[in-house]
Amino acid sequence: QVQLVESGGGLVTAGGPLRLSCVASGSIFSSNLMGWYRRAPGKQRELVAGIYSGGRKNYADSVKGRFTMYRDNAKNTVYLQMNSLKPEDTAVYYCTILGARSDSRGPLADYWGQGTQVTVSS
């Protein structure tokens, strides 16, 4: 069973940085996407940043140039470095692994972390 545990959220003043971490435990042979979603109050969940199976990275237009997603495979950890934060970045951020297999022939599964709150004050 795969578990994702996020950390690093909190309260920050606009313009400041914050780094989120997501530690993955369990066996993952492959996945379609590893990424960060967020859900702001009254808004739909949106993909903030993702790394696809081929290594391509994708960022939401609203965070391009400010957020960077990277991974440390040795630590089974994915990070989201957020710079120049804005009040509109306030949301619960979720780490996710979508379309994961535990082996080459296993079924696909999606995994989500519990979420971490990011609040940006103006």
C-alpha positions as CSV (number, residue, x, y, z in Angstrom):
1,Q,0.0,0.0,0.0
2,V,1.3,3.4,-1.0
3,Q,1.1,6.3,1.4
4,L,1.9,9.9,0.7
5,V,2.6,12.3,3.5
6,E,2.8,16.0,2.8
7,S,4.4,18.7,5.0
8,G,5.7,22.2,4.8
9,G,2.4,24.1,4.6
10,G,1.7,27.1,6.8
11,L,1.1,30.9,6.8
12,V,3.3,33.1,4.8
13,T,3.3,36.8,3.8
14,A,2.8,37.6,0.1
15,G,6.0,37.6,-1.8
16,G,7.6,35.0,0.5
17,P,8.6,31.4,-0.2
18,L,7.4,28.1,1.0
19,R,8.5,24.5,0.2
20,L,6.2,21.6,0.4
21,S,7.4,18.0,0.7
22,C,5.8,14.7,0.0
23,V,7.3,11.5,1.2
24,A,6.1,8.4,-0.6
25,S,6.2,5.0,1.1
26,G,5.3,1.7,-0.5
27,S,6.2,0.0,-3.8
28,I,5.7,2.0,-7.0
29,F,6.9,0.4,-10.2
30,S,5.6,3.1,-12.5
31,S,3.2,5.9,-12.6
32,N,1.6,8.2,-15.2
33,L,1.9,11.3,-13.1
34,M,3.3,12.5,-9.9
35,G,2.2,16.0,-9.0
36,W,0.7,18.6,-6.8
37,Y,-2.9,19.7,-6.9
38,R,-4.6,22.4,-4.9
39,R,-8.1,23.3,-3.9
40,A,-9.0,26.8,-2.9
41,P,-12.2,27.6,-1.1
42,G,-15.1,27.7,-3.6
43,K,-12.9,26.6,-6.5
44,Q,-12.3,23.4,-8.3
45,R,-9.3,21.3,-7.7
46,E,-6.5,22.2,-10.1
47,L,-3.2,20.6,-11.1
48,V,-0.4,23.0,-10.0
49,A,2.6,21.0,-11.1
50,G,3.2,17.5,-12.4
51,I,5.9,15.2,-13.7
52,Y,4.7,12.7,-16.3
53,S,6.0,9.3,-16.9
54,G,8.3,10.4,-19.7
55,G,9.9,13.0,-17.4
56,R,8.1,16.0,-18.9
57,K,7.0,18.6,-16.3
58,N,3.9,20.7,-16.5
59,Y,2.9,23.7,-14.5
60,A,-0.3,25.7,-14.3
61,D,-0.1,29.0,-16.0
62,S,-0.8,30.8,-12.8
63,V,2.4,29.4,-11.2
64,K,4.8,29.3,-14.0
65,G,8.0,31.0,-13.2
66,R,7.2,31.0,-9.5
67,F,6.8,27.3,-8.6
68,T,9.3,24.5,-9.2
69,M,8.6,20.8,-8.7
70,Y,11.5,18.4,-8.2
71,R,12.1,15.0,-6.8
72,D,14.8,13.2,-4.7
73,N,14.5,9.6,-5.7
74,A,16.9,8.5,-3.0
75,K,14.5,9.9,-0.4
76,N,11.3,9.0,-2.2
77,T,10.4,12.6,-1.8
78,V,8.8,15.1,-4.1
79,Y,9.1,18.8,-3.5
80,L,7.2,21.9,-4.5
81,Q,9.2,25.0,-4.1
82,M,6.9,28.0,-4.2
83,N,8.3,31.5,-4.5
84,S,6.7,34.9,-4.8
85,L,3.6,33.6,-3.2
86,K,0.3,35.5,-3.8
87,P,-2.9,35.5,-1.7
88,E,-4.6,33.6,-4.5
89,D,-2.2,30.7,-3.9
90,T,-4.0,30.1,-0.7
91,A,-5.4,26.6,-0.8
92,V,-5.0,23.0,0.5
93,Y,-2.2,21.4,-1.5
94,Y,-2.3,17.7,-2.2
95,C,0.4,15.4,-3.4
96,T,-0.7,12.7,-5.8
97,I,0.5,9.8,-7.8
98,L,-1.9,8.9,-10.6
99,G,-1.9,5.7,-12.6
100,A,0.5,3.9,-10.4
101,R,1.4,0.2,-10.6
102,S,3.2,-1.8,-8.0
103,D,4.7,-4.1,-10.6
104,S,4.7,-4.3,-14.4
105,R,1.4,-6.2,-14.6
106,G,-0.4,-4.8,-11.6
107,P,-3.6,-2.8,-11.7
108,L,-3.6,1.0,-11.9
109,A,-4.3,3.0,-8.8
110,D,-4.4,6.6,-7.7
111,Y,-2.9,7.8,-4.4
112,W,-3.4,11.1,-2.6
113,G,-1.9,12.6,0.5
114,Q,-4.0,14.1,3.3
115,G,-3.3,17.7,2.1
116,T,-1.4,20.6,3.7
117,Q,-2.8,24.1,4.1
118,V,-1.0,27.0,2.5
119,T,-2.2,30.5,3.5
120,V,-0.8,33.6,2.0
121,S,-1.6,36.9,3.7
122,S,-1.5,40.2,1.9
